[in-house]
Amino acid sequence: MKTKTSKQKQNGKVASTESLLAKAAATKKLAKVARDHLKLVKAELKQARKAFKQARKAAKRARKEAKAAVKMLNGKVAKAAEKSKAGSKKEKPHVARAAGATDKTNGGHAVTVPMLSNLGTHEGARTAAQS
């Protein structure tokens, strides 16, 4: 009895070497396109993550600024209310003191220091008087 050799069949057709090579080339092209698409998707995802982080930081900064603005406005409103209440009371006007009056040295008297140029002239007169 004769043994049968197994031939690869595709959809009832015998596969030839040329068709297998063509199929391998098409598969290579498809794999290359898939890799390129994956790189593109990864790059887009990276860019989207970066944009999301920037947007999150901007939103956080905006919330912080809005909170500070509300505090400032509330503070101004509160101060204005306090001024209207305090406006009914009369306050004494603030009197500015002279700078020298507050500084007390040597019992309230100004400290006098002889000038060095005057010292030399007195010594010359002393030596003339002693001789």
MIDOSE-1310 file (N, C-alpha, C; in nm, 2 decimals, decimal comma, always signed):
residues 131
mktk	+0,08/-0,12/+0,00/+0,00/+0,00/+0,00/+0,09/+0,13/+0,00; +0,03/+0,22/-0,07/+0,10/+0,35/-0,08/+0,07/+0,45/+0,03; +0,17/+0,52/+0,09/+0,15/+0,61/+0,20/+0,12/+0,75/+0,14; +0,03/+0,82/+0,20/+0,00/+0,96/+0,15/+0,10/+1,06/+0,21
tskq	+0,14/+1,15/+0,13/+0,22/+1,26/+0,18/+0,13/+1,37/+0,21; +0,16/+1,44/+0,32/+0,07/+1,54/+0,37/+0,11/+1,67/+0,30; +0,01/+1,74/+0,24/+0,04/+1,87/+0,17/-0,04/+1,97/+0,25; +0,02/+2,09/+0,27/-0,06/+2,19/+0,34/-0,16/+2,25/+0,24
kqng	-0,28/+2,25/+0,29/-0,39/+2,30/+0,21/-0,45/+2,43/+0,28; -0,49/+2,52/+0,20/-0,56/+2,64/+0,25/-0,68/+2,66/+0,17; -0,79/+2,65/+0,24/-0,92/+2,66/+0,17/-0,93/+2,57/+0,05; -0,88/+2,45/+0,07/-0,89/+2,35/-0,04/-0,79/+2,37/-0,14
kvas	-0,69/+2,46/-0,13/-0,59/+2,48/-0,23/-0,46/+2,44/-0,17; -0,37/+2,40/-0,25/-0,24/+2,36/-0,20/-0,15/+2,49/-0,20; -0,08/+2,51/-0,08/+0,00/+2,63/-0,07/+0,13/+2,61/-0,14; +0,17/+2,71/-0,22/+0,29/+2,71/-0,29/+0,40/+2,79/-0,22
tesl	+0,52/+2,78/-0,26/+0,63/+2,85/-0,19/+0,61/+3,00/-0,22; +0,57/+3,04/-0,34/+0,55/+3,18/-0,37/+0,44/+3,24/-0,28; +0,33/+3,17/-0,27/+0,22/+3,22/-0,19/+0,26/+3,24/-0,04; +0,34/+3,14/+0,01/+0,39/+3,15/+0,14/+0,48/+3,27/+0,16
laka	+0,57/+3,29/+0,07/+0,66/+3,41/+0,08/+0,58/+3,54/+0,07; +0,48/+3,54/-0,01/+0,40/+3,66/-0,02/+0,32/+3,69/+0,11; +0,28/+3,58/+0,17/+0,20/+3,59/+0,29/+0,30/+3,64/+0,40; +0,42/+3,59/+0,41/+0,52/+3,63/+0,51/+0,55/+3,78/+0,49
aatk	+0,57/+3,82/+0,37/+0,60/+3,96/+0,34/+0,48/+4,05/+0,39; +0,36/+4,01/+0,36/+0,24/+4,08/+0,40/+0,23/+4,09/+0,55; +0,27/+3,98/+0,62/+0,26/+3,97/+0,76/+0,37/+4,07/+0,82; +0,49/+4,07/+0,76/+0,59/+4,16/+0,80/+0,55/+4,31/+0,79
klak	+0,49/+4,34/+0,68/+0,44/+4,48/+0,66/+0,33/+4,51/+0,76; +0,24/+4,42/+0,79/+0,14/+4,44/+0,89/+0,20/+4,46/+1,03; +0,30/+4,38/+1,06/+0,36/+4,39/+1,19/+0,43/+4,53/+1,20; +0,50/+4,57/+1,09/+0,56/+4,70/+1,10/+0,46/+4,81/+1,12
vard	+0,35/+4,81/+1,04/+0,25/+4,91/+1,06/+0,19/+4,91/+1,20; +0,17/+4,79/+1,26/+0,12/+4,77/+1,39/+0,21/+4,84/+1,49; +0,35/+4,81/+1,47/+0,45/+4,87/+1,56/+0,45/+5,02/+1,56; +0,44/+5,07/+1,43/+0,44/+5,22/+1,41/+0,31/+5,28/+1,48
hlkl	+0,20/+5,21/+1,46/+0,08/+5,26/+1,52/+0,09/+5,26/+1,68; +0,15/+5,15/+1,73/+0,16/+5,14/+1,88/+0,25/+5,26/+1,93; +0,36/+5,29/+1,85/+0,45/+5,40/+1,89/+0,37/+5,53/+1,89; +0,29/+5,55/+1,79/+0,21/+5,67/+1,78/+0,11/+5,68/+1,90
vkae	+0,04/+5,57/+1,93/-0,05/+5,57/+2,04/+0,02/+5,60/+2,17; +0,14/+5,54/+2,19/+0,22/+5,56/+2,31/+0,26/+5,71/+2,32; +0,30/+5,77/+2,21/+0,34/+5,91/+2,21/+0,22/+6,00/+2,24; +0,10/+5,97/+2,18/-0,02/+6,04/+2,21/-0,06/+6,03/+2,36
lkqa	-0,04/+5,91/+2,42/-0,08/+5,89/+2,56/+0,02/+5,97/+2,65; +0,14/+5,97/+2,61/+0,24/+6,05/+2,69/+0,21/+6,20/+2,69; +0,17/+6,24/+2,57/+0,14/+6,38/+2,55/+0,01/+6,42/+2,63; -0,09/+6,32/+2,62/-0,21/+6,35/+2,70/-0,19/+6,35/+2,85
rkaf	-0,10/+6,26/+2,90/-0,07/+6,26/+3,04/-0,01/+6,39/+3,08; +0,09/+6,44/+3,00/+0,15/+6,57/+3,03/+0,05/+6,68/+3,03; -0,04/+6,69/+2,93/-0,14/+6,79/+2,92/-0,23/+6,78/+3,05; -0,26/+6,66/+3,09/-0,35/+6,65/+3,20/-0,28/+6,70/+3,33
kqar	-0,15/+6,67/+3,34/-0,08/+6,72/+3,46/-0,07/+6,87/+3,46; -0,05/+6,93/+3,35/-0,04/+7,07/+3,34/-0,18/+7,13/+3,37; -0,29/+7,07/+3,32/-0,42/+7,12/+3,35/-0,45/+7,11/+3,49; -0,41/+7,00/+3,56/-0,44/+6,98/+3,70/-0,36/+7,08/+3,78
kaak	-0,24/+7,11/+3,74/-0,16/+7,22/+3,82/-0,23/+7,35/+3,80; -0,27/+7,38/+3,68/-0,33/+7,51/+3,65/-0,46/+7,53/+3,73; -0,54/+7,42/+3,74/-0,67/+7,42/+3,81/-0,64/+7,44/+3,96; -0,53/+7,38/+4,01/-0,50/+7,39/+4,15/-0,46/+7,53/+4,18
rark	-0,37/+7,59/+4,09/-0,33/+7,73/+4,11/-0,45/+7,83/+4,10; -0,54/+7,80/+4,01/-0,66/+7,89/+4,00/-0,74/+7,88/+4,12; -0,76/+7,76/+4,18/-0,84/+7,75/+4,30/-0,77/+7,82/+4,41; -0,64/+7,81/+4,42/-0,57/+7,88/+4,53/-0,58/+8,03/+4,52
eaka	-0,57/+8,08/+4,39/-0,58/+8,23/+4,37/-0,72/+8,27/+4,40; -0,82/+8,19/+4,36/-0,96/+8,23/+4,39/-0,98/+8,23/+4,54; -0,93/+8,14/+4,61/-0,94/+8,13/+4,76/-0,88/+8,26/+4,82; -0,76/+8,29/+4,77/-0,69/+8,41/+4,82/-0,77/+8,54/+4,79
avkm	-0,83/+8,55/+4,67/-0,91/+8,66/+4,63/-1,04/+8,67/+4,72; -1,10/+8,56/+4,75/-1,22/+8,56/+4,84/-1,18/+8,61/+4,98; -1,07/+8,56/+5,03/-1,02/+8,60/+5,16/-0,99/+8,75/+5,16; -0,93/+8,80/+5,05/-0,90/+8,94/+5,05/-1,03/+9,02/+5,04
lngk	-1,12/+8,98/+4,96/-1,25/+9,05/+4,95/-1,32/+9,05/+5,09; -1,32/+8,93/+5,15/-1,39/+8,92/+5,28/-1,32/+9,01/+5,38; -1,19/+9,02/+5,38/-1,11/+9,10/+5,47/-1,14/+9,25/+5,44; -1,15/+9,29/+5,32/-1,19/+9,43/+5,29/-1,33/+9,46/+5,33
vaka	-1,42/+9,37/+5,31/-1,56/+9,39/+5,35/-1,57/+9,40/+5,51; -1,49/+9,31/+5,57/-1,49/+9,32/+5,72/-1,43/+9,45/+5,77; -1,32/+9,49/+5,71/-1,25/+9,61/+5,75/-1,34/+9,73/+5,72; -1,41/+9,73/+5,61/-1,50/+9,84/+5,58/-1,62/+9,85/+5,68
aeks	-1,66/+9,73/+5,73/-1,77/+9,73/+5,83/-1,71/+9,78/+5,96; -1,59/+9,74/+5,99/-1,53/+9,79/+6,12/-1,51/+9,94/+6,11; -1,47/+9,99/+6,00/-1,45/+10,14/+5,98/-1,58/+10,21/+6,00; -1,69/+10,16/+5,95/-1,81/+10,23/+5,96/-1,86/+10,23/+6,11
kags	-1,83/+10,12/+6,18/-1,87/+10,12/+6,32/-1,77/+10,21/+6,40; -1,64/+10,21/+6,37/-1,55/+10,29/+6,44/-1,55/+10,43/+6,40; -1,61/+10,46/+6,29/-1,62/+10,60/+6,24/-1,71/+10,69/+6,33; -1,80/+10,63/+6,40/-1,89/+10,70/+6,49/-1,81/+10,75/+6,61
kkek	-1,70/+10,68/+6,65/-1,62/+10,72/+6,76/-1,52/+10,82/+6,71; -1,49/+10,92/+6,79/-1,38/+11,02/+6,75/-1,25/+10,98/+6,81; -1,15/+10,97/+6,73/-1,02/+10,93/+6,78/-0,93/+11,05/+6,79; -0,84/+11,05/+6,88/-0,75/+11,16/+6,89/-0,65/+11,16/+6,77
phva	-0,61/+11,27/+6,72/-0,52/+11,27/+6,61/-0,38/+11,22/+6,66; -0,31/+11,15/+6,58/-0,18/+11,10/+6,61/-0,08/+11,21/+6,60; +0,00/+11,23/+6,71/+0,10/+11,34/+6,71/+0,23/+11,27/+6,69; +0,31/+11,32/+6,59/+0,44/+11,26/+6,57/+0,54/+11,33/+6,65
raag	+0,62/+11,26/+6,72/+0,73/+11,32/+6,80/+0,85/+11,33/+6,72; +0,93/+11,43/+6,77/+1,06/+11,45/+6,70/+1,15/+11,33/+6,74; +1,24/+11,30/+6,65/+1,33/+11,18/+6,67/+1,43/+11,20/+6,78; +1,47/+11,33/+6,81/+1,57/+11,36/+6,91/+1,51/+11,35/+7,05
atdk	+1,38/+11,37/+7,06/+1,31/+11,38/+7,19/+1,30/+11,24/+7,25; +1,28/+11,14/+7,17/+1,27/+11,00/+7,22/+1,40/+10,94/+7,26; +1,51/+10,98/+7,20/+1,64/+10,93/+7,23/+1,69/+11,00/+7,35; +1,71/+10,92/+7,46/+1,77/+10,98/+7,58/+1,91/+10,92/+7,60
tngg	+2,01/+11,00/+7,60/+2,14/+10,96/+7,63/+2,20/+11,06/+7,72; +2,27/+11,02/+7,82/+2,33/+11,11/+7,91/+2,23/+11,19/+7,99; +2,13/+11,12/+8,04/+2,02/+11,19/+8,12/+1,94/+11,28/+8,04; +1,92/+11,26/+7,92/+1,83/+11,35/+7,84/+1,91/+11,46/+7,77
havt	+2,04/+11,47/+7,80/+2,12/+11,58/+7,74/+2,19/+11,52/+7,62; +2,22/+11,60/+7,53/+2,29/+11,56/+7,41/+2,44/+11,53/+7,45; +2,49/+11,43/+7,39/+2,63/+11,40/+7,42/+2,72/+11,48/+7,33; +2,82/+11,56/+7,39/+2,90/+11,64/+7,32/+3,04/+11,58/+7,31
vpml	+3,09/+11,57/+7,18/+3,22/+11,51/+7,16/+3,31/+11,62/+7,10; +3,42/+11,65/+7,15/+3,51/+11,76/+7,10/+3,56/+11,71/+6,96; +3,57/+11,81/+6,87/+3,62/+11,78/+6,74/+3,77/+11,76/+6,75; +3,83/+11,68/+6,67/+3,98/+11,65/+6,67/+4,05/+11,77/+6,62
snlg	+4,00/+11,85/+6,53/+4,07/+11,97/+6,48/+4,08/+12,07/+6,58; +3,99/+12,08/+6,68/+4,00/+12,18/+6,78/+4,10/+12,15/+6,89; +4,13/+12,02/+6,90/+4,22/+11,97/+7,01/+4,36/+12,02/+6,97; +4,40/+12,02/+6,85/+4,53/+12,06/+6,81/+4,56/+12,21/+6,84
theg	+4,46/+12,29/+6,82/+4,48/+12,44/+6,84/+4,49/+12,47/+6,98; +4,42/+12,40/+7,07/+4,43/+12,43/+7,21/+4,56/+12,40/+7,27; +4,62/+12,29/+7,23/+4,75/+12,25/+7,28/+4,86/+12,35/+7,24; +4,84/+12,40/+7,12/+4,94/+12,50/+7,08/+4,93/+12,63/+7,17
arta	+4,81/+12,66/+7,21/+4,80/+12,78/+7,29/+4,85/+12,75/+7,43; +4,84/+12,63/+7,48/+4,89/+12,59/+7,61/+5,04/+12,60/+7,62; +5,10/+12,54/+7,52/+5,25/+12,55/+7,52/+5,30/+12,69/+7,51; +5,23/+12,77/+7,45/+5,27/+12,91/+7,44/+5,26/+12,98/+7,57
aqs	+5,15/+12,95/+7,65/+5,12/+13,01/+7,77/+5,22/+12,96/+7,88; +5,26/+12,83/+7,87/+5,35/+12,78/+7,97/+5,49/+12,83/+7,96; +5,53/+12,87/+7,84/+5,67/+12,91/+7,83/+5,70/+13,06/+7,86
